[in-house]
Amino acid sequence: MTLKVENGQEGGAAAVLPILKEVVGAVLETMFFSEAAARPCDHSELDAPGAREEWISARVRFAGAPTGELRVMLSHELARFMAASFLGSDPEEVTSDADGQVSCELANMICGALLSRLHPDAAVSLNPPELVPVDFAALDGVHQCLDTPDGTLAVSMRIEPGSAP
């Protein structure tokens, strides 16, 4: 994957990953009053029976120059704490609908901020965020797992080859 980064130079995943981490950190801090630290990705724990049910996944597809998608996957525990922070309520009061909606909004905020940093002059339209089945095999492209005080978050962005400006 080759992307044009904010200084106009082209770069692959190695050039995009620091920007991804910075954008995720800024969104979490600003909108959810949380912080995140990158961690090595080990998705083997998802092979345990029932493990996938402990996660929620949201996707935002985008079209234009570039075309692709951004996915977030987070533990239900983290989704509940983020929803409580975002909505100004107690975690015990958060419904599964609210944690799904906030997970979608998290994907939307990260996607918009990341595309703005990577391609500030590009014409891109974002589809509405949607909940999708948890599938770590779908986390291709640029990918990072992060730990927060309340749980784990995985973020990936895939750009279709040849669609970047």
N, C-alpha and C positions, 0 to 999 in steps of 0.2 A: 504494500500500500504506500503510495506516495501522496503526500498532502503538502499544500503550500501553507507554511506557518506564518505567524503574524509579521515577520520581517520580510516576507516575500520570497524567502528561500524555500526550496523543496526539501522535504525530509520524510523519512519513514516513521514507523512506530516509535523508534528511539527519540525522535524529535518531538513527537506529539505527546508522549507519555508524561513528561514534566508539566505540560500545559493542562492535560487531563487532571492530574493530581491537584494542581493549583486551582482549577475551576471547581472541582468537587469540594475542596477545602473551603473555598469562598462561599459556595452555595450553602454548605452545611453550617458554616459559622454565621452567615447573614440571616438565613431563613429559618434555621432550626436550632440555633444557639448550641451547636455541637462542634466537635473537631474530629478529624480523621487522620490516621497514620497508615501509610501504605504497608502492606504485608505481603509475603510470598503467597501465591495462590496455590491451594491444595484442595482440589475439588473431590478428592477421593472419599472424603467423609460423606459425600452425597450418595454413595453406593449402599450405605446402611439402610435397612428397612425403615420406611417412614421418614427418612431424612429430608426428602424433597418437600414434604408437607410443612416443614418448619420454615420455608422460604416463600417469598412473594416476588413476582417479577413483573416489570412494566417496560413497555417499549414505545419509542417515538420513531416513526419513519419520517424521512425528509426527502424532498425531491428538488431538483434544480442542479446547480453546479456548486457543490457536489450532491449526489444522491446516496442514500444509505439509511442506517438506523443506529439508534443508541438504545442500549438496554441497561437497566439497573436490576439487580437482584439483591434482596436484603432479607435478613431474618425477620420473622413476624414480630419478634421482641423489639427489634430496632424500628420497624414500621410503626408499632404502637407508640413508642417513645417520641418518634419524630412527629407523628400526628398530634400527640398531646402538646408538644412544643409549638407546632405550627398553629394549632387551634386554641391554644391557651387553656387547656383542660388537663385533668389528671389522667395518667395512663390507664387507670382502671375504667374510665368513662369512655374510652375510645372503642368504637365498634369496628368490626372487620370491614365494613363498607368504608369507614373513614380512613383506616390504614391503607386500603387499596387506592382510594382517591388521592391521598397524600403521596403514596408511592408513584402514582402516575404524574403528579405535579412535580415531584423530585426529578423524574426522568425528563420532563419538559423543561425545567429550569436548567438542568445540567446540559441538555442538548442545545438549547438556545445560546447559553453562555459559551459553550465550547465552539459551536459553529461561528459565533461572532468573533472569537479570538483567532480561530484558524483561517477563516475566510471572511474578513470584515466587509468586503465589497461584493460578495456573492449574493445572487438572488436565489434564495432557498425558501421553500414553504414547508412548514412542519405539519404533519398529520396530527390529529388529536392523540394524546397518549392513551395507551390501552394496557390492561392487564393481560399477560400472556402466560402460558405454562412455563414452569421453571425448567430450564434446559441449559445446563452449563456448556453443553457442546455448541450451543448457538452463540456463545461468547467468543466470537472470532474477531479479527481486527485488532485494534488497540484495546488492551484489557488491563485492569488493575483491581485487586482486592484491597479493601481498607478496613481497619478496625476503628470503631468509635467506642466511646465509653459504654454505649448501650447495645452493641452488637456489630455484626459484620455486614459490609456492603461490597458488592462487585459491580463494576461499571465497564461496559465495553462500547466501542464505536466502530462500526464497519462502514467503509466508503466503497461504493462500487467502482471497480477499476475503470479508469478513463473518464470518470464523471467530475473529478476535481478541476477547478478552473486553472 
